Amino acid sequence: MTGFVQSAVIDPAVLVVYLVAAGAMILSPGPDTLYVLTRSIGDGRRAGIASAVGISVGVLVHTLAAVVGLSAVFRASELAFALVSYLGATYLVYLGVRTIRDDGLLQGDGPERSTSPFREAVLVNVLNPQVALFFLAFLPQFVDGAGHVPGQLSMLGTIYAALTMAYLAAVAVGSSAVRRLLFTRPRLAAGVRWLSGLILVGLGLRLLVSVVVG
């Protein structure tokens, strides 16, 4: 066990570069951030933090896939990549339409949701095959070939998940404050709801188009 940990250790200089690069990637807006924003503003801080945890678990799933080589299957198989892309795009569009149609969202008088923000967040992340390919291309750049490659990949992915969790949890806490403001401004709340829903739909359609166009 000790030997495995030692072989998974990453050079400090490389780790610093990785932290900067990973931070830049995490801060880039995308479906993950938008989902956490939507659930935080719509359902409160607890739902937002649960969503952040779900996204981070999704990151760990992609890390595991990269370690065992499953991501390479998506890269090599156009059919597998297309099927997962269609599923992911459909799910994003579904979430967007649901957000738009939920009149009680952001106003405090809607029915309590029966869906789990954690489970949905995991699916939002895992069902995006572009994330799988990103990890397959990104993580190996910071691996020392002389060390234990699977161990280093696991370490890098775990760090990425922790950074993701920290950032999205901060987003959740900050967004929940906006929720209180929207309670007193129904029109603004409706505008935010429509904007969030349309962006989710747009992200789903963009993923779909990227597969169709190739």
C-alpha positions as CSV (number, residue, x, y, z in Angstrom):
1,M,0.0,0.0,0.0
2,T,2.8,2.4,0.9
3,G,4.6,1.6,-2.3
4,F,1.4,2.3,-4.3
5,V,1.1,5.7,-2.6
6,Q,4.7,6.6,-3.2
7,S,4.5,5.6,-6.8
8,A,1.4,7.8,-7.2
9,V,3.1,10.9,-5.9
10,I,3.3,13.7,-8.4
11,D,6.2,16.1,-8.8
12,P,5.4,19.3,-7.0
13,A,6.3,21.5,-10.0
14,V,4.0,19.5,-12.2
15,L,1.3,19.6,-9.5
16,V,1.4,23.4,-9.4
17,V,0.9,23.6,-13.2
18,Y,-1.9,21.0,-12.9
19,L,-3.7,23.0,-10.2
20,V,-3.6,26.1,-12.3
21,A,-4.8,24.3,-15.4
22,A,-7.5,22.4,-13.5
23,G,-8.7,25.6,-11.8
24,A,-9.1,27.3,-15.2
25,M,-11.1,24.4,-16.5
26,I,-13.4,24.3,-13.5
27,L,-14.1,28.0,-13.6
28,S,-15.2,27.7,-17.2
29,P,-19.0,27.9,-17.3
30,G,-20.9,24.7,-18.4
31,P,-23.8,22.4,-17.6
32,D,-22.3,21.5,-14.2
33,T,-22.1,25.0,-12.9
34,L,-25.5,26.0,-14.4
35,Y,-27.2,22.9,-12.8
36,V,-25.8,23.8,-9.4
37,L,-26.9,27.4,-9.9
38,T,-30.4,26.4,-10.9
39,R,-30.9,24.0,-8.0
40,S,-29.4,26.4,-5.5
41,I,-31.6,29.3,-6.5
42,G,-34.7,27.2,-7.0
43,D,-34.5,24.8,-4.1
44,G,-32.0,26.4,-1.6
45,R,-28.5,25.9,-0.3
46,R,-28.9,22.3,0.7
47,A,-30.0,21.2,-2.7
48,G,-27.2,23.2,-4.3
49,I,-24.6,21.6,-2.1
50,A,-26.1,18.1,-2.8
51,S,-25.8,19.0,-6.5
52,A,-22.1,20.0,-6.1
53,V,-21.4,16.7,-4.4
54,G,-23.2,14.9,-7.2
55,I,-21.1,16.6,-9.9
56,S,-17.9,15.8,-7.9
57,V,-18.9,12.1,-7.8
58,G,-19.4,12.3,-11.6
59,V,-15.9,13.5,-11.9
60,L,-14.7,10.5,-9.9
61,V,-16.6,8.2,-12.2
62,H,-14.9,9.8,-15.3
63,T,-11.6,9.4,-13.5
64,L,-12.2,5.7,-12.9
65,A,-13.2,5.4,-16.6
66,A,-10.0,7.0,-17.7
67,V,-8.0,4.8,-15.4
68,V,-9.5,1.5,-16.7
69,G,-9.6,2.7,-20.3
70,L,-13.4,3.0,-20.7
71,S,-13.0,6.5,-22.1
72,A,-10.8,5.1,-24.9
73,V,-13.8,3.0,-25.9
74,F,-15.8,6.2,-26.5
75,R,-13.0,7.7,-28.5
76,A,-12.7,4.6,-30.7
77,S,-16.4,3.8,-31.1
78,E,-18.4,6.4,-32.9
79,L,-21.6,4.5,-32.1
80,A,-21.0,4.4,-28.3
81,F,-20.0,8.0,-28.3
82,A,-23.1,9.0,-30.3
83,L,-25.5,7.0,-28.1
84,V,-24.2,8.5,-24.9
85,S,-24.2,12.0,-26.4
86,Y,-27.8,11.6,-27.5
87,L,-28.8,10.5,-24.0
88,G,-26.9,13.3,-22.4
89,A,-28.3,15.9,-24.7
90,T,-31.9,14.6,-24.2
91,Y,-31.4,14.8,-20.4
92,L,-30.1,18.4,-20.5
93,V,-33.1,19.4,-22.7
94,Y,-35.5,17.7,-20.3
95,L,-34.0,19.5,-17.3
96,G,-34.3,22.8,-19.2
97,V,-37.9,22.3,-20.1
98,R,-38.7,21.2,-16.6
99,T,-37.1,24.4,-15.2
100,I,-39.1,26.6,-17.6
101,R,-42.4,24.9,-16.8
102,D,-41.9,24.9,-13.0
103,D,-44.0,28.1,-12.2
104,G,-43.3,27.7,-8.5
105,L,-39.5,27.6,-8.9
106,L,-37.7,30.5,-7.3
107,Q,-40.9,31.9,-5.8
108,G,-41.2,29.7,-2.8
109,D,-44.7,28.5,-3.5
110,G,-44.1,25.5,-5.8
111,P,-44.5,21.9,-4.9
112,E,-41.5,20.2,-3.3
113,R,-39.4,18.3,-5.8
114,S,-39.4,14.6,-5.6
115,T,-36.2,14.3,-7.6
116,S,-32.8,14.1,-6.0
117,P,-30.4,16.9,-6.8
118,F,-27.5,14.6,-6.0
119,R,-28.7,11.9,-8.4
120,E,-29.5,14.4,-11.2
121,A,-26.1,16.1,-10.8
122,V,-24.3,12.8,-11.2
123,L,-26.2,12.1,-14.4
124,V,-25.6,15.6,-15.8
125,N,-21.9,15.0,-15.4
126,V,-21.6,11.3,-16.3
127,L,-23.9,11.5,-19.4
128,N,-21.6,14.0,-21.0
129,P,-19.1,12.0,-23.1
130,Q,-17.2,15.1,-23.9
131,V,-16.2,15.2,-20.2
132,A,-14.9,11.6,-20.5
133,L,-12.8,12.5,-23.5
134,F,-11.6,15.6,-21.7
135,F,-10.3,13.5,-18.8
136,L,-8.7,11.0,-21.2
137,A,-6.8,13.9,-22.9
138,F,-6.2,16.2,-19.9
139,L,-5.0,13.9,-17.1
140,P,-2.2,12.0,-18.9
141,Q,-0.4,15.3,-19.6
142,F,0.6,15.5,-15.9
143,V,1.6,11.9,-15.4
144,D,5.2,10.8,-14.9
145,G,5.7,7.7,-17.0
146,A,8.3,6.4,-14.5
147,G,5.7,6.3,-11.8
148,H,2.5,4.2,-11.3
149,V,0.3,5.6,-14.0
150,P,-3.1,4.4,-12.7
151,G,-2.2,5.7,-9.3
152,Q,-1.2,9.1,-10.6
153,L,-4.3,9.3,-12.7
154,S,-6.4,8.5,-9.7
155,M,-4.7,11.1,-7.6
156,L,-5.1,13.8,-10.3
157,G,-8.8,12.9,-10.8
158,T,-9.4,13.0,-7.0
159,I,-7.8,16.4,-6.8
160,Y,-9.9,17.6,-9.7
161,A,-13.1,16.3,-7.9
162,A,-12.1,18.1,-4.7
163,L,-11.5,21.4,-6.5
164,T,-14.8,21.0,-8.3
165,M,-16.6,20.3,-5.0
166,A,-15.0,23.4,-3.4
167,Y,-15.9,25.7,-6.3
168,L,-19.5,24.5,-6.8
169,A,-20.2,24.5,-3.1
170,A,-19.2,28.2,-3.1
171,V,-21.5,28.7,-6.0
172,A,-24.3,27.0,-4.2
173,V,-23.8,29.1,-1.0
174,G,-23.7,32.3,-3.0
175,S,-26.6,31.5,-5.2
176,S,-28.8,30.6,-2.2
177,A,-28.5,34.3,-1.2
178,V,-29.9,35.3,-4.5
179,R,-32.9,33.0,-3.8
180,R,-34.0,35.2,-1.0
181,L,-34.0,38.3,-3.2
182,L,-36.1,36.5,-5.9
183,F,-38.8,35.6,-3.4
184,T,-39.7,39.3,-3.2
185,R,-39.5,39.8,-7.0
186,P,-41.7,37.3,-8.9
187,R,-41.0,38.8,-12.3
188,L,-37.3,38.7,-11.9
189,A,-37.6,35.1,-10.6
190,A,-39.6,34.2,-13.7
191,G,-36.9,35.8,-15.9
192,V,-34.1,33.8,-14.2
193,R,-36.2,30.6,-14.4
194,W,-36.6,31.1,-18.2
195,L,-33.0,32.0,-18.7
196,S,-31.7,29.0,-16.8
197,G,-34.0,26.7,-18.6
198,L,-33.2,28.0,-22.0
199,I,-29.5,27.8,-21.3
200,L,-29.9,24.2,-20.3
201,V,-31.8,23.5,-23.4
202,G,-29.2,25.3,-25.5
203,L,-26.4,23.2,-23.9
204,G,-28.3,20.0,-24.7
205,L,-28.9,21.1,-28.3
206,R,-25.2,22.1,-28.7
207,L,-24.1,18.7,-27.6
208,L,-26.6,17.1,-30.0
209,V,-25.4,19.3,-32.9
210,S,-21.7,18.5,-32.1
211,V,-22.5,14.8,-32.6
212,V,-24.6,15.2,-35.8
213,V,-22.1,17.6,-37.4
214,G,-19.2,15.5,-36.3
